[in-house]
Amino acid sequence: MKSFILLFFLSLSLWSADIDTNLYEGNNTIAYYEKVGKLIEKEDSQDQADIERVATERMILSKLKDMLSFTSKVNPMPDSLLPDNQNISTENYLSYLNALTDTYTTINILKEEQSKMQSKRAFLQKSINDITIEDKKNLLLYQLQYAFYKIKGNNHALSIQAYETLVKKGEDRFKQALKHVIFDIPTLEKKLADISTRFPAIEQEAVALNLAKERELIHHDTLSEILDKKLLTNTMEKMEALTTKIDQTLLLSLAYLQIGENQKALDLFNTGKKDLETLTPELIKHYTFKRSILKELFKEKAGNVALALSNVQESTESLYDYTYNKLTESLFVFNEQNISIMDILKVLLILILGFMFAAFYKRKIMNLATSEKLSNSSAKMISSVGYYFLVFITLIIALKSIGLDLSNLGLVAGALSIGIGFGLQTVVSNLAAGIILMFERTIRLGDYIEISDTIRGTVSDMKMRSTTVTTNDNIDVIIPNSSFIQNNVINWTLENDIRRIHIPFSVAYGTPNEKVEEVIFEELKLSNLNYVSKPSKYTTLVWMTAMGSSSVDYELVVWVRGQSTLKPSGTKSDFLKFIYATLNKHHIEIPFPQMDLHVKKTETKKDDNDLQIR
């Protein structure tokens, strides 16, 4: 059987493949690429699809060779805009802030690309693992693509690390340079007032143009070139006015922060967020990064408490964003899936709810047995099977909830089966035997069973691996379930609790058989012993079993039920006491073995005339 299972799972493995890590790991990658290149050249291109596939393989292999010599290159920060210990213009300070924001955007783009490449690797890994005979010719292409995205992802990680180091230094320089910036507060206030005054006119023009657009679409179904240009120009003016307004607001808030007017600076900083809602998605992302940079500066200069108290809603949203980002931030990658704290919490929550529901189900089923709507053994079987089934489903849902691919469980199960066949076969045998016992129901809770001469008792608990038998001496014996499948088991109460027992006794020779039977039957009817007295099916008999050397041997054959069946030794003791009392009452001799020793005497004459007894 084990050999069959081993061959079965080995045959399954022929329909799958593993990731070729030699394409992106190790010190001999270039040499391995040469071998792969020779294999590509030997491929037989029979049709156009094969020709294109081989060409793609050559192209990817060539790119892999170039990517191995990758060195991280980052665009340096324009540090010349912020000279040390010199006056800095407002324009240069804003330009440096824009450069910092662009670096943040670059990091975000690299991370998004890295996430997309990870999704592609996950898809390719599944395609490689589930490769079929028909698709085997594409295996090398899938391997090369996987290696391409793997190396590219590693290169992106190096670039991200370099950019983050650059950003950290740039932020420190930006914070230290604030005290050297020459802010012209009146000019900044005037520019902000002018743009705020001009912006409503631009919005009114946008409304008028949109109405004209609707009229033209109603009459002609298309827009004229002139109106289309006007709409585009208005949109550009609106975005330019908004970005100018936001930048002037941020600069003015920094100017107030520089002179120590923290509250005024914070109020102006918080009001600037309202203008972000009407920007394009790209600009919203740009200014979100820019505001996050300035927020760190405000925290350092004004303090966390002042920033929090300046705007409760802003503080709440910032706390929410920070918490959400930390919870969803990737802790590690497993099977090409990012695992975050949120994913771990999600799995734990599903497991807790699943186990609670399984325990609730088990308790409800057992309550049915308590209310006598279901037998105890049936309730135990249904509750146990249902409990483990619900636990298994919970594990599947928990793993699926974080996007883990479970399609390879067959291969995993195959590998485990091989190990189980050699190392854990006893445990698995007991588990399988437990399932068989639950469905066969040849042994149930409350049954009185006998395993051997020394193990006899009531089944008090049945689990997947073992069964507990409580003896009449109140000793719990834990027995592996496989013992019930492989060995003979006497179930005294399988169909009913009526059993026949044999009570041996002996009388002396010369006692009439009729008298023995008569006194036993008469006294048995008058006794309070618990036995079955229905003569039709369960007849009480007295059998003569042997004529021994010193006695005539009999057996009282009687049927008992209920507690008398569950306590065979005590029941036998009760009947022996009854027989002993009955025989004494009717003066029937109870024999015991006797031996007569005869000593023979002989006389012999000796010189000393002594008497010798032999």
Disulfide bonds with the S-S distance in Angstrom:
none
